[in-house]
Amino acid sequence: MRLFPVGKVYNFMGRRRLLAIISLVTVAAAIVSIFVPGPKLGTDFKGGTEVEVNFKQPVDATKLRKVITDAGFSKPDVVRVAEGESKNRFLMRVQEVSTIDTAKRAEIEKALCYGDKLDAATCPAEQQATEVKVSPGGEKISVRYRSAPDLKRIRGQIETVSGLEVRSGKLGVSLQNARDHKVEIAIKSKGDQLLDALKTSLGPEVVPENPLRVEWIGPKAGAQLRDAAIKSIAIALVFIMAYIAFRFDLRFAPGAVLALAHDAVLTIGVLVLVQKELNLATVAAILTIVGYSVNDTVVVYDRVRENLGKMRGAGFNKIINTSLSEMLSRTVLTSGTTVFSLMFFFVRGTGTLKDFSFTLIVGILLGTYSSIYVALPLTEYLDRKLFSKVGGEKKPKPLQKKAEAYL
C-alpha cells in the first residue's frame, strides 16, 4: 500500500535548518521545564502513601484536602480519577509512610521493656521483652517475652509511642505462640489512618469501608528507583550508539543517539506540560519509545546505505531525500497503525494504562519526526564537516566505499 506517488522525491533536507532551530528551541524548553516547574513525580520516585477511594456520594477535592491536612498529614495531593461510571473516584497521596526509622524503633523498644538499663519499677524482670522485630512496612511488631505476656498491658505500652495507632479489637495485640510467649502487634498504616480520618469527618454514608488500593514506598527506595531509571535510559543510549556504529558507520551513530535523546527529553517535557505523573510506568514507556525510534531510524539508515551504492556521484542531500521519499509510505503506515492502536488504550484505558499509552503516542510521533529531521540531517552535517563529501567522479568517497563493499 502506497500513500505517496512512486518515484516522487520530496525535498526534506531543504527544511532542515528551520526545523533544526525549532527542535533546539523545543528541547531547550523541555529541559527548562524539567527544573521549572519540574516533573510531577509519582510515589514510585519521591516516596509516600497513595490511597485510591471510590466514594459513595459526590465529594469536593478541596474539602478532602482539608480533612487530610487536619488529620495531621502534610502536603496532601488529591486528584479526581473519574473513569466510566466511577464519578466519585479520588486518588489521595501524602508524604508520610508507615516505615519506622531508627529513632522510632528505639522508642518502641523502650516502651515494650526491651534493652539494657531498664527501670525496674516500670519494667519488672518478668515483663521484659527478649526480642522485638518490626516489619519492613512498619505495620507489624513481633515481641517475645520472658514469661506469659499481659496483652492489655502491652497495648497500653505501645499506645504511648507517638505516631503509632494500634488496630482495634483482638487482632490489634494477639498472642501468636503461647509456648514462646510471642506477641504480634498490628499497627494501622498511614493509609488506614487516612481512611479513618475521612470516615470520622465525612461519615460512613460517604466513605466506603475499604479503599480500592493502598500503596506506599519509602523516600530512600524512591530515590534509588529514580536514579536507576535515569541510568537505564543513559545505558540504553550508549549501547544503541555502539550498535549503530557497528551496524553502519561511526558517523551514523551520533545522529541516531541525538534523535533518541531528542525523543526522550521532549516526551518528558510534554508530560510536564500536561502535568502527567512520572513513575515507573512512564519510564518503561520512554524505554519502549527509545527502542521503537531506533528501529525506525535503522530502517531509514539502511535505505540510505543501499542508495549510496546505487546513486554513485549523487550528493548526500539527494541520497537522503530519495531514501526518505521511498520510505515515507512505510513510515507513515507503521507509525499511524501503532498510534491508532494505542488510541483505543488511551480512550478506554484507566489509570496507569492510560498514562502509558499517552506517553507512547507522544513518543512515536516525536520518533517519526526525529528519524527524518534530526538523525539524518546530523549525519549529513558530520559527513560534510568531518569527512569527505559523498560522491565524486574519480573515486568513491568513504561512505560509498563502505556501501559498495556491503553490496
VEXKE-92860 format. One line per field, with one value per residue (C-alpha): residue in three letters; residue number from 0; chain; x, y, z. Coordinates in Angstrom, 2 decimals. Layout:
BEGIN
residu (ALA ...)
num (NUM ...)
chaine (A ...)
X (X ...)
Y (Y ...)
Z (Z ...)
REM end
This chain:
BEGIN
residu (MET ARG LEU PHE PRO VAL GLY LYS VAL TYR ASN PHE MET GLY ARG ARG ARG LEU LEU ALA ILE ILE SER LEU VAL THR VAL ALA ALA ALA ILE VAL SER ILE PHE VAL PRO GLY PRO LYS LEU GLY THR ASP PHE LYS GLY GLY THR GLU VAL GLU VAL ASN PHE LYS GLN PRO VAL ASP ALA THR LYS LEU ARG LYS VAL ILE THR ASP ALA GLY PHE SER LYS PRO ASP VAL VAL ARG VAL ALA GLU GLY GLU SER LYS ASN ARG PHE LEU MET ARG VAL GLN GLU VAL SER THR ILE ASP THR ALA LYS ARG ALA GLU ILE GLU LYS ALA LEU CYS TYR GLY ASP LYS LEU ASP ALA ALA THR CYS PRO ALA GLU GLN GLN ALA THR GLU VAL LYS VAL SER PRO GLY GLY GLU LYS ILE SER VAL ARG TYR ARG SER ALA PRO ASP LEU LYS ARG ILE ARG GLY GLN ILE GLU THR VAL SER GLY LEU GLU VAL ARG SER GLY LYS LEU GLY VAL SER LEU GLN ASN ALA ARG ASP HIS LYS VAL GLU ILE ALA ILE LYS SER LYS GLY ASP GLN LEU LEU ASP ALA LEU LYS THR SER LEU GLY PRO GLU VAL VAL PRO GLU ASN PRO LEU ARG VAL GLU TRP ILE GLY PRO LYS ALA GLY ALA GLN LEU ARG ASP ALA ALA ILE LYS SER ILE ALA ILE ALA LEU VAL PHE ILE MET ALA TYR ILE ALA PHE ARG PHE ASP LEU ARG PHE ALA PRO GLY ALA VAL LEU ALA LEU ALA HIS ASP ALA VAL LEU THR ILE GLY VAL LEU VAL LEU VAL GLN LYS GLU LEU ASN LEU ALA THR VAL ALA ALA ILE LEU THR ILE VAL GLY TYR SER VAL ASN ASP THR VAL VAL VAL TYR ASP ARG VAL ARG GLU ASN LEU GLY LYS MET ARG GLY ALA GLY PHE ASN LYS ILE ILE ASN THR SER LEU SER GLU MET LEU SER ARG THR VAL LEU THR SER GLY THR THR VAL PHE SER LEU MET PHE PHE PHE VAL ARG GLY THR GLY THR LEU LYS ASP PHE SER PHE THR LEU ILE VAL GLY ILE LEU LEU GLY THR TYR SER SER ILE TYR VAL ALA LEU PRO LEU THR GLU TYR LEU ASP ARG LYS LEU PHE SER LYS VAL GLY GLY GLU LYS LYS PRO LYS PRO LEU GLN LYS LYS ALA GLU ALA TYR LEU)
num (0 1 2 3 4 5 6 7 8 9 10 11 12 13 14 15 16 17 18 19 20 21 22 23 24 25 26 27 28 29 30 31 32 33 34 35 36 37 38 39 40 41 42 43 44 45 46 47 48 49 50 51 52 53 54 55 56 57 58 59 60 61 62 63 64 65 66 67 68 69 70 71 72 73 74 75 76 77 78 79 80 81 82 83 84 85 86 87 88 89 90 91 92 93 94 95 96 97 98 99 100 101 102 103 104 105 106 107 108 109 110 111 112 113 114 115 116 117 118 119 120 121 122 123 124 125 126 127 128 129 130 131 132 133 134 135 136 137 138 139 140 141 142 143 144 145 146 147 148 149 150 151 152 153 154 155 156 157 158 159 160 161 162 163 164 165 166 167 168 169 170 171 172 173 174 175 176 177 178 179 180 181 182 183 184 185 186 187 188 189 190 191 192 193 194 195 196 197 198 199 200 201 202 203 204 205 206 207 208 209 210 211 212 213 214 215 216 217 218 219 220 221 222 223 224 225 226 227 228 229 230 231 232 233 234 235 236 237 238 239 240 241 242 243 244 245 246 247 248 249 250 251 252 253 254 255 256 257 258 259 260 261 262 263 264 265 266 267 268 269 270 271 272 273 274 275 276 277 278 279 280 281 282 283 284 285 286 287 288 289 290 291 292 293 294 295 296 297 298 299 300 301 302 303 304 305 306 307 308 309 310 311 312 313 314 315 316 317 318 319 320 321 322 323 324 325 326 327 328 329 330 331 332 333 334 335 336 337 338 339 340 341 342 343 344 345 346 347 348 349 350 351 352 353 354 355 356 357 358 359 360 361 362 363 364 365 366 367 368 369 370 371 372 373 374 375 376 377 378 379 380 381 382 383 384 385 386 387 388 389 390 391 392 393 394 395 396 397 398 399 400 401 402 403 404 405 406)
chaine (A A A A A A A A A A A A A A A A A A A A A A A A A A A A A A A A A A A A A A A A A A A A A A A A A A A A A A A A A A A A A A A A A A A A A A A A A A A A A A A A A A A A A A A A A A A A A A A A A A A A A A A A A A A A A A A A A A A A A A A A A A A A A A A A A A A A A A A A A A A A A A A A A A A A A A A A A A A A A A A A A A A A A A A A A A A A A A A A A A A A A A A A A A A A A A A A A A A A A A A A A A A A A A A A A A A A A A A A A A A A A A A A A A A A A A A A A A A A A A A A A A A A A A A A A A A A A A A A A A A A A A A A A A A A A A A A A A A A A A A A A A A A A A A A A A A A A A A A A A A A A A A A A A A A A A A A A A A A A A A A A A A A A A A A A A A A A A A A A A A A A A A A A A A A A A A A A A A A A A A A A A A A A A A A A A A A A A A A A A A A A A A A A A A A A A A A A A A A A A A A A A A A A A A)
X (0.00 1.45 0.22 2.58 3.40 6.14 9.30 8.42 11.25 10.44 12.98 13.19 16.71 15.69 13.86 16.48 17.87 14.47 13.37 16.75 16.18 12.65 13.97 16.70 14.22 11.69 14.36 15.76 12.24 11.71 14.98 14.00 10.57 12.28 13.65 10.90 8.12 9.59 8.03 5.15 6.88 4.79 5.08 7.50 10.17 9.51 8.05 4.81 1.45 -1.28 -4.90 -7.49 -11.13 -14.42 -16.74 -20.41 -21.53 -20.12 -17.29 -15.18 -11.40 -10.83 -12.81 -10.92 -7.61 -8.67 -9.82 -6.50 -4.48 -6.49 -5.71 -2.01 -0.83 1.46 1.08 -1.71 -2.28 -5.89 -6.71 -10.08 -9.88 -13.31 -13.40 -16.50 -19.25 -16.90 -17.60 -16.54 -13.18 -10.21 -6.50 -5.06 -1.32 0.55 4.27 4.05 4.83 4.36 8.04 9.69 13.09 15.86 14.73 11.14 12.31 14.31 11.21 9.16 11.78 11.88 8.09 7.97 10.67 13.40 17.09 19.61 19.35 15.57 13.72 12.77 9.69 8.10 9.73 9.86 12.12 9.21 7.61 10.72 10.91 13.69 13.18 11.49 11.11 9.49 8.20 9.69 6.38 6.08 2.64 3.56 5.69 6.66 7.70 8.93 8.75 10.42 7.08 3.39 2.60 -0.19 -1.87 -3.78 -0.62 1.24 -1.48 -1.16 2.65 2.63 -0.04 2.36 4.54 3.64 2.67 1.57 -2.03 -2.84 -5.64 -8.84 -10.15 -8.36 -6.23 -4.52 -2.48 -2.64 -0.77 0.88 2.72 1.93 4.96 7.43 5.43 5.34 3.01 2.12 1.07 -0.84 -0.26 -2.53 -0.74 -0.82 -3.38 -5.60 -5.22 -6.10 -9.23 -10.26 -9.93 -12.19 -14.78 -14.77 -15.19 -17.44 -19.26 -19.70 -22.53 -19.92 -16.70 -16.65 -15.47 -12.36 -10.28 -9.72 -5.98 -3.28 0.36 3.42 7.13 9.86 11.75 15.08 13.71 12.03 15.34 17.03 14.32 14.65 18.43 18.03 15.53 17.93 20.81 18.73 17.89 21.53 22.86 20.31 21.53 25.20 24.56 22.39 25.21 27.63 25.19 24.64 28.40 29.00 25.96 26.53 29.31 30.65 29.22 25.70 25.78 25.66 22.59 20.72 21.60 20.75 17.39 16.71 17.73 15.52 12.54 13.11 13.60 10.65 8.40 9.26 8.66 5.18 4.41 5.48 3.39 0.19 1.03 1.16 2.95 6.46 6.59 7.92 5.22 6.20 9.89 9.01 7.13 10.15 12.43 9.89 9.97 13.76 13.55 10.78 12.51 15.85 14.09 12.57 15.91 17.76 15.28 15.85 19.63 19.56 17.83 20.37 23.24 21.57 21.17 24.79 25.78 23.03 23.28 27.01 28.03 24.91 25.21 24.43 21.43 19.87 20.53 18.84 15.84 15.42 15.73 13.23 10.78 10.99 10.40 7.72 4.74 6.21 6.99 3.54 1.72 3.78 3.60 -0.02 -1.13 0.69 -0.75 -4.23 -3.99 -2.74 -5.61 -8.05 -5.99 -5.80 -9.54 -10.85 -7.97 -7.77 -5.06 -1.59 -2.65 -3.95 -0.73 1.42 -0.45 -0.37 3.41 3.84 1.67 3.69 6.99 6.08 5.07 8.30 10.30 8.90 9.82 13.32 14.15 13.60 14.68 17.17 19.09 19.74 20.46 23.09 24.60 24.79 26.38 29.06 29.81 30.16 32.22 34.35 34.59 34.81 31.64 29.82 30.01 32.66 33.69 37.16 36.83 34.20 34.24 34.26 30.52 30.22 33.15 31.54 28.19 29.75 31.68 28.43 26.59)
Y (0.00 3.32 6.65 8.76 8.67 6.23 7.98 11.40 12.85 15.33 17.93 17.02 18.38 21.79 22.49 21.03 24.36 25.79 22.57 22.21 25.60 24.58 21.30 23.08 25.60 22.95 20.69 23.67 24.49 20.85 20.82 24.04 22.57 19.63 22.12 24.78 23.89 20.40 16.98 15.64 12.65 9.68 7.80 5.40 8.12 10.51 8.13 8.44 6.72 6.53 5.72 5.37 5.55 5.36 7.46 6.59 10.18 13.25 14.93 18.02 17.78 20.93 19.51 16.20 18.06 19.99 16.83 15.11 18.15 18.44 14.76 15.63 14.73 17.17 18.44 16.11 15.71 14.95 14.03 13.08 9.85 9.86 6.90 5.33 5.09 5.92 9.63 9.93 8.19 10.02 9.35 10.82 10.98 12.04 12.20 10.13 6.41 3.59 2.70 3.03 4.73 4.01 6.65 5.43 1.83 2.76 4.43 1.28 -0.97 1.23 1.25 -2.56 -3.01 -4.27 -3.45 -2.56 -0.28 -0.61 0.93 -1.95 -0.07 0.24 -2.85 -5.74 -8.62 -10.99 -8.45 -7.58 -8.49 -10.68 -9.80 -7.04 -7.22 -4.59 -5.47 -3.52 -1.73 -0.86 -2.48 -5.39 -5.65 -9.10 -9.33 -12.25 -12.14 -13.99 -15.12 -15.15 -11.69 -9.37 -8.30 -5.42 -4.03 -4.38 -2.42 0.36 0.39 0.61 3.32 5.60 5.77 8.87 8.39 4.76 3.60 0.02 -1.71 -2.13 -5.48 -8.69 -8.53 -5.36 -7.21 -11.01 -13.97 -15.83 -18.55 -19.32 -21.59 -18.95 -16.06 -14.41 -11.46 -9.70 -6.05 -4.82 -1.13 0.93 2.04 5.64 4.57 3.16 6.32 8.48 6.44 6.58 10.36 10.52 8.25 10.35 13.62 12.62 9.66 6.04 7.02 8.82 6.86 3.13 0.51 -0.33 1.62 0.44 0.25 1.42 1.68 3.10 3.40 4.92 8.04 6.18 3.45 6.10 7.92 4.64 3.88 7.39 7.03 3.55 4.91 7.66 5.17 2.71 5.35 6.53 2.97 2.25 5.30 4.23 0.69 1.91 4.24 1.31 -0.83 1.85 2.45 -1.29 -1.85 1.07 3.60 5.70 8.90 7.45 6.82 10.44 11.23 8.18 8.86 12.56 11.60 9.23 11.83 14.34 11.96 11.16 14.78 16.14 13.33 14.22 17.89 17.08 15.04 18.00 20.38 18.34 17.51 13.74 11.75 10.44 6.96 3.52 3.03 6.20 5.27 1.90 3.78 6.04 2.99 1.49 4.73 4.55 1.03 1.93 5.11 3.44 0.76 3.42 5.20 1.98 1.21 4.65 4.37 1.02 2.56 5.42 2.94 0.98 4.13 5.14 2.20 2.75 6.53 6.90 10.51 11.94 14.35 13.15 15.52 13.98 10.45 11.29 12.91 9.91 7.42 9.26 9.62 5.88 5.04 7.68 5.40 2.69 5.18 6.79 3.44 1.86 4.83 5.57 1.99 1.91 5.26 4.21 1.05 2.99 5.47 2.76 2.15 5.88 6.48 3.34 2.57 3.54 4.74 3.52 2.10 5.50 7.29 4.56 4.75 8.57 8.55 6.05 8.09 11.25 9.35 7.60 10.88 12.50 9.44 9.61 13.30 12.80 9.98 12.44 15.80 15.01 11.80 12.20 15.98 15.47 12.57 14.78 17.57 15.28 13.80 17.30 18.82 15.96 13.57 13.81 14.56 11.59 11.30 12.30 11.49 9.98 7.72 6.78 8.54 6.89 6.23 4.95 2.59 1.07 0.71 -0.89 -3.35 -4.29 -4.73)
Z (0.00 -1.11 0.22 -1.92 -5.67 -6.69 -7.86 -6.44 -4.36 -1.60 -0.51 3.17 3.56 2.23 5.50 7.81 9.10 10.06 11.73 13.45 15.09 16.12 17.56 19.54 20.97 21.97 23.52 25.46 26.69 27.71 29.66 31.45 32.28 34.00 36.55 36.46 37.23 37.41 36.75 38.77 40.34 41.36 44.61 42.89 42.84 45.72 48.29 50.21 50.58 47.95 48.75 45.99 47.11 45.24 47.42 47.73 47.21 45.41 47.32 46.73 46.27 48.34 51.26 51.06 51.12 54.23 56.05 55.28 56.43 59.66 60.33 60.55 57.04 55.24 51.66 50.51 46.79 45.83 42.22 40.80 38.78 37.14 34.76 33.30 35.88 38.78 39.08 42.72 42.50 44.01 44.37 47.57 48.12 51.27 52.04 55.22 55.08 57.57 57.79 61.20 61.40 63.91 66.42 66.39 66.73 69.83 71.27 70.62 72.26 75.33 75.64 75.35 78.02 75.71 76.01 78.69 81.73 82.07 85.01 87.32 88.54 85.07 83.55 86.06 85.04 84.33 81.95 79.96 76.27 74.91 71.24 69.22 65.43 63.21 59.71 56.74 56.24 59.93 60.15 62.42 65.56 66.87 70.53 72.66 76.47 79.32 80.74 79.82 78.43 79.58 76.30 77.87 79.40 76.12 74.29 76.84 76.43 72.61 72.62 74.50 71.38 69.37 65.75 66.17 66.31 67.24 65.36 67.37 68.58 69.41 66.25 67.49 70.13 69.85 71.25 68.38 70.27 73.90 74.39 73.18 74.70 71.27 70.74 67.48 67.47 64.39 63.65 61.43 58.27 57.10 54.52 57.25 59.32 56.34 55.61 59.29 59.23 56.18 57.84 61.01 59.14 56.22 57.71 56.61 54.25 52.10 52.70 51.83 54.29 52.26 49.72 46.15 46.76 49.16 48.09 49.77 49.19 51.35 50.20 50.13 47.88 45.72 45.23 44.30 41.74 40.28 39.91 38.40 35.85 34.73 34.48 32.47 29.85 29.67 29.31 26.58 24.61 24.94 23.71 20.84 19.75 19.78 17.78 15.11 14.79 14.34 12.10 9.73 10.21 13.07 11.63 11.67 15.43 16.78 14.69 15.98 19.62 19.33 17.83 20.71 23.31 21.48 21.72 25.41 26.52 24.54 25.76 29.36 28.50 27.20 30.33 32.48 30.35 30.73 34.38 33.90 36.56 36.03 37.51 36.67 34.04 32.15 32.37 30.82 28.09 27.43 27.12 24.71 22.72 22.53 21.11 18.65 17.47 16.84 14.80 12.56 12.28 11.42 8.61 7.07 7.54 5.76 2.73 2.73 2.70 -0.10 -2.21 -1.57 -3.79 -6.37 -6.79 -7.48 -7.99 -6.33 -3.43 0.06 0.30 -2.78 -1.49 1.82 0.10 -2.19 0.67 2.85 -0.05 -0.76 2.91 3.55 2.96 5.16 7.95 7.93 7.77 10.56 12.91 12.05 12.70 16.03 17.15 16.03 18.15 21.16 20.89 22.00 25.15 25.78 25.31 27.02 29.37 33.01 35.38 34.52 31.14 30.03 31.03 29.46 26.12 26.13 26.63 23.80 21.41 22.06 21.76 18.50 16.84 18.01 16.94 13.41 13.22 14.64 12.22 9.36 10.71 13.49 12.76 9.04 8.99 11.72 9.79 6.68 8.71 10.18 6.77 5.27 8.07 9.36 6.40 2.62 0.73 -0.69 -4.45 -6.91 -10.46 -9.96 -6.97 -4.46 -1.13 2.32 2.73 -0.85 -0.37 2.69 0.91 -2.20 -0.06 1.67 -1.66)
REM end
